[in-house]
Amino acid sequence: QAQLVESGGGTVQPGGPLRLSCAASGSLFRFSVMAWHRQVPGKQRELIAGIGIGGRTSDYAPSVKGRFTISRDDAKNMVYLQMNSLKPEDTAVYYCNYSPPTPSWGQGTQVTVSS
C-alpha cells in the first residue's frame, strides 16, 4: 500500500514563500500522475495542482495558478509544491497523493498564512 509523507509546512507572513515536500513509496511512482490537495476544517478537500508522468505537464486550480509550482524528482520518489505570494486564504492542511488518489492519505502538513 502506498505511503505518503508530507513536510515543509509552517507559519508564514502574507506574500511570503513556502516549499512543501512529499515522499511517496512504491516502485510505480515514476509511472504515476501526482497531485497536491488542501483542506480547510469543515470544507471538502480541494485539488490544487497536478503533475504528469515525467513532469512534462502540470495543471493548477485557478486559486493558485501563477503563484504555486508543482515539480517532481522521480529518482527520489518526491513531489514538491513551491508556493509564492501566499495569502491568508491559502491557510489549510496540504496533502499529496497519486492521481487518481489512493485511499491511504498521509497526515498532511499545516500551512498557516498570517501576519
C-alpha positions in Angstrom: 0.0 0.0 0.0 1.4 3.4 -1.0 2.7 5.6 1.8 2.8 9.4 1.5 4.6 11.7 3.9 4.2 15.5 3.6 6.5 18.0 5.1 7.6 21.6 5.0 4.5 23.4 6.3 4.6 26.2 8.8 3.6 29.7 9.5 4.4 32.4 7.0 3.5 36.0 6.5 1.3 37.1 3.7 3.3 37.5 0.5 5.9 35.0 1.6 7.1 31.7 0.1 7.0 28.2 1.4 8.1 24.9 -0.2 6.3 21.6 0.6 7.7 18.2 0.0 6.1 14.8 -0.3 7.9 11.5 -0.1 6.0 8.7 -1.8 6.6 5.0 -1.5 6.2 2.5 -4.3 8.0 1.3 -7.4 5.3 2.7 -9.7 5.9 6.4 -8.7 7.6 7.3 -11.9 4.7 6.0 -13.9 2.1 7.9 -11.9 0.4 11.2 -12.1 0.8 13.1 -8.8 -1.2 15.8 -7.2 -1.4 18.2 -4.3 -4.7 18.9 -2.4 -5.6 21.1 0.5 -8.3 21.1 3.1 -9.7 23.6 5.5 -11.7 22.4 8.5 -15.3 21.9 7.7 -14.7 22.0 3.9 -14.1 19.4 1.3 -10.6 18.6 0.2 -9.6 20.7 -2.8 -7.4 19.6 -5.7 -4.9 22.4 -6.4 -2.1 21.1 -8.6 -1.2 18.0 -10.6 1.9 16.9 -12.5 2.1 14.3 -15.2 4.4 11.4 -15.8 8.0 12.7 -16.2 6.9 16.2 -15.2 6.2 17.2 -18.7 2.8 18.6 -17.9 1.2 20.3 -15.0 -2.1 21.9 -14.1 -3.4 24.2 -11.4 -6.6 25.3 -9.8 -7.5 28.9 -10.6 -7.0 29.9 -7.0 -3.3 29.0 -7.1 -2.3 29.4 -10.7 0.6 31.7 -11.2 1.6 31.5 -7.6 2.3 27.8 -7.0 4.5 25.4 -8.9 4.4 21.6 -8.7 7.5 19.6 -9.5 8.8 16.0 -9.0 12.0 14.1 -8.7 11.5 10.5 -9.9 14.9 9.4 -8.7 13.9 10.2 -5.1 10.1 9.5 -5.3 9.5 13.1 -4.3 6.9 15.7 -5.2 7.2 19.3 -4.3 5.0 22.4 -4.2 6.6 25.8 -4.3 4.2 28.3 -3.0 4.8 32.0 -3.6 2.8 35.2 -2.8 0.9 33.3 -0.1 -2.4 34.7 1.0 -4.3 34.1 4.3 -6.9 32.1 2.3 -4.1 29.6 1.5 -4.2 28.5 5.1 -5.0 24.8 5.1 -3.6 21.3 5.6 -1.8 20.2 2.4 -1.8 16.7 1.2 -0.1 14.9 -1.8 -1.4 11.8 -3.4 -1.4 9.8 -6.6 -4.0 10.8 -9.3 -6.5 9.3 -9.1 -5.9 9.3 -5.3 -5.2 6.2 -3.3 -7.3 5.6 -0.1 -4.2 5.9 2.1 -3.8 9.7 2.6 -0.8 10.9 4.5 -1.0 13.1 7.7 -0.7 16.3 5.7 1.3 19.4 6.6 -0.2 22.5 8.1 0.3 25.8 6.3 -0.8 29.0 8.1 -0.5 32.4 6.4 -0.9 35.1 8.9 0.7 38.4 9.9 
